[in-house]
Amino acid sequence: MWLSAVLAGVFFWSWVNVLDSATVKRYPVTPVALMWVQSCFSTLFLALFYFVIRVPAPDIVWILLFSGSIAYAADLVFLTAIRHIDISVTNIAWSILAVFETIAGFWIFGERWGLGETLAAIFILASVTVLSLWHRQVGSTGKELLFLPLLASLYLPFYIIQKWALVRGVSFVEIFFWQMVGRELLSFVLGMGVPPFRRQVFASFPYWKSKYLILNALIIGCFLIGTGFGQLGYLLGPISLSGILTNLQPFVVLLLAGLLAYFVPTLAPRELLTLQSLRVKIVCFGLVFLGLALLAFHQ
């Protein structure tokens, strides 16, 4: 059961990545405007969820709201990054984040750091180096990959606070709910309260046709379903093996991108699918997989 749950989570999270990239590629809207329309759907879910569950506010609710607002900034960087980087490649940011979390765990929570963690960091850095060199060969500067450590750095406080809250005994439902509330509140406040951002949101209204709205609703739906399955997998199965399986996401994203490019080219995400590109990405993702497997086994 846990295996099916983890794989289902990976599948739906991969669709979030692919659909985000397809939306950014298809519609010339700013990240703030795109986040604003997605917040409309996620806020509706949060309101219904609160009405049904009545999620209590823990004593650290303001810290959770703050961490959610930081995640909003990270999401803006993510939507900017996927305009310049293949969507499968952006998944390496989560691998860099895993290394950052391990370092933070060593300094903040007194966790161990040994040979396994060092080798994991080497494998992940090697994959980024290979990708950078390959980007230069295909005519890019490779500087776009600087988005990856920036993304990891911005998402780090979100996950560190999440772990700290779990250690304090706060339930995952409370953490997830209040962090999401912080994210959506900031999205609405900036989108409507700051004049330049408000103009960006208003400028996106002509694109609010059925296909655009359905795409964004699907993104939020896949995110929520993927999160639910992922947490179910962690609860039912061994954490180390569940963590390793989630590292299959770059391969799944690459597969979905290829299928969309072949069957539904109008929804194809940003993804270079030449033979050389596939070879380089598979090698890099393999290095990342080995690195994160080492991290998982040494937790």
N, C-alpha and C positions, 0 to 999 in steps of 0.2 A: 504493500500500500504506500509506504513512504517513498519508494522509488518512483512510482507512477506520479505521486504528488510533486516531487522535485522536478521531474521531467516536464510535467504539465506547466509548472511555474516558469521553467526556462523557455518553453514554447511560447507562452503568452508574453513574457518580457521581451522575447525576440521580436514578436509582432509589434510591440510598442516602439522599439528602435526602428524597425523597417517602416512603419506607418508614419512616424515622426519625420524620417528622412524623405519619404515620398511627399508628404505635405509641404515641407520646406522647399523641396525641389519644384513642386507644381505651383505653389502660390507665393507671390512676392509680398508676403506680409512680414513685419518685424517680429522678433522673438517676444517682445512685450505684448503685441497684439495677439499672437498665437497662444501665448500662455493665458491671456485674458479669456479667450473663448473656451479653452480647455477648463479653466477654472469655473466657468458657468456649469459645466457638466459635473465636475468633481464636487462643487459646493452643493448641488442638488443631491448628490449621493450622501454627502456628510449630513445634510439636514434630515434626510430620511433615516439615515443610520442612527442619528441622535434621538430621533422621535421614537424609534423602535427599541434601542438599547439603553438610552439615557446614560451615556458615558459620563462617569464622575470626573471632576477636575482634581487631579492630585495636587499636593502642596508645591510641586515644582512646575506647575502648569505654565508659568511665565517663561521658564527656561525652555520648555518644550516648544512654546510658540516662537521664541527667538530662534531656536535651531531650525524650525520650519521655514522661517524667513530667510535664513542663510541658504537653505536648500533651493529656495526660489531663485536666488542669485546664481546658484550652480546650474539650475535648469536653463536660465537665459544663456549662459556660456555654452551649455550643451547644444542648444538650438542654433547658436552661432557657429559652433564647431562643425556641425553636420552639413553646413553649407560648403565647407572646404575640405572635409575629410570623409572618406568612404565610411558608411555606417558600421560596417563590421570592424573597422580599425578603431573606432571610438570606444569599443568595448575594452580595449587595453587600459583605458582610464580606470576601470573598475579593478583591474589587476594592480595598477599602481596604488590605487586606494587601499587595497588589501595590505600592501607593504607598509603604507603610511599608518594604517591601523595597528599593524604589528609593532611598529616603532613606538606609536603612542601608547600601546598596551604595556610595552616595556618600561616607559618612563612614568606613565600615570598609574597603571594598575599593578605594577610590579611583576608583569609576566616575563617569561623567559625569552632570551634571544640566543640562539646557538648556531651551529653549522647549517642546519636545515633552513633556517630563516635567511642566512647569508646567501646560500645557494639559490633560494627562491628569488631574492632580490637581483642576483646576477642574471638568472634566466630571463626575468621580466625586463631588466634594463637592456639585455642583449637583443630581445625582440624589438624594442623601441629603436635601438641603434640600427638594426637591419632594415626596419621600415624607413627610417630617415635616409639611409644611403640609397634605398630603392626609389624613394620619392625624388631624389636629386637626379637619378638616372632617367626618370620619365618626365623631366622638365620642370619639376617643382623645386622650391628651395628647401623643403622639409621643415620649414619653420611652423607650418600649420600644426605639426605634431606637438608643439608647445601647449596647445589646448589641452592635451591629455593630462600632464601633471597639474595644470591649472584646475581642471575639472576635479581631479582627485583631491586637491587641496581644499577646494570649496565644499565638497561633499563630506570631508573628514569631520568637521564639528558636528554635523547632523548625526553621523553614526557613533561618534564618541559619546555624545550626550545620550543617544539611544541606549548604548551599552551601560552607561553610568546610571541611567534611570532604571534599567532592568536589575542592576545590582542592588539598587535601593528598594526593590520589590514592587515597582510600578508595573502593571500588566502591559503586555504588548498592545492590546486593544486601545488602552488609554494613550500610550505613547504614539501609536500610529495616528489616532484620531486628532490629538492636539497638535502634533507636528504638521499634519495636513491642514488643519485650521490656520495655523500660522502662515503656511505657504500661500493658501488661497486668500487670506485677508490682505497680505502684502500685494498680491497680484491685483486685487480689486482696488486697493487704495492707490497704488501707483498708476494703474491703468486709467482711473477716473480722476485722481486728485492732482496729478502732475501734468500741467498743460501739454508739454511735448509728447508725453506718453498717451495722453487722452486723444491727441490728434492722430497718433498712430492707430489707436483702437478704432476711432471713427473712420479712418481711411481704409480699414479692413472690412467694413460693413458691406461694400459691394460684392465681396467674395462669399458672404454668408448665404450661399446657395445650399441645396440639399447635399451635394457631394462633399463640400467642405465641412459642413456640420456633421455629416455621418462619419467622415474620417476622424474628426476630433472626438466624437463620442466613442468610436471604436478604440481609439488610443487610451482614453480614460478607462473604458470597460476592460480592456486587456491588462492595463496596469493593475486594476483592483483585483481581477481574477488571478493574475500572476502572483500578486502579493499574498493572496489567500492560500493558494496552492504551495507557495514557497514556505510559508510559515507552518503549514500542515506537515510538510516534509521534514522540517527541522524538529517539530514536536514528536513525530512518530519514529524517525530514524536516527542513525548515528550522525552527529553534526559534521564530523570530518568527511565522511563519504558524501553527505548532502552538499557540503561545500565544494568538493571536487566536481560533482556532477553539474553544479551551476556554472562551472568554467567551460562547459560545452557551448555556452551562449554564442560566442563569436562564430563558431562553425554553423550553428543553426541560423544565425542572421545571414551568413554568407549563402546558405542554401535557399532561404526564403527570398533573398534578393535575386538570386539566379532564376528561381521559379517565376517571380513576378516579371522580371525582365523578359522572360520567354513567353509567358501566357498573357500577362496584362501589362504591356510596356508603358501604358499611360500612368500606371501606379508604381513603376519601378523606382526604387530609392537611388541615391547617389552611391554607386558601386562599380568600380572598374573590374570587369570580369574576363580580361584577357588571360591566356594560358600562363603567361609570366606572372601576372598579378596574383592569380590563384596559387601558384607555386610559392611565391614569397609569403603570402598571407597564411597559408597552411603551415609553413615552417615557423613563422613568427607565433601563430596561435598555439602551435605545438610546444614551443618554448615557454609560453605563458602558462599553458596547461600544466607542464611539469613543475614550474615554479609555484603555482598555487596549490598543486597537489602536495608539494613539500610543506608548504605553510599549513595546510589542513592536517596533515599527519603529525605535525609537531605542536598542534594546539594542546 
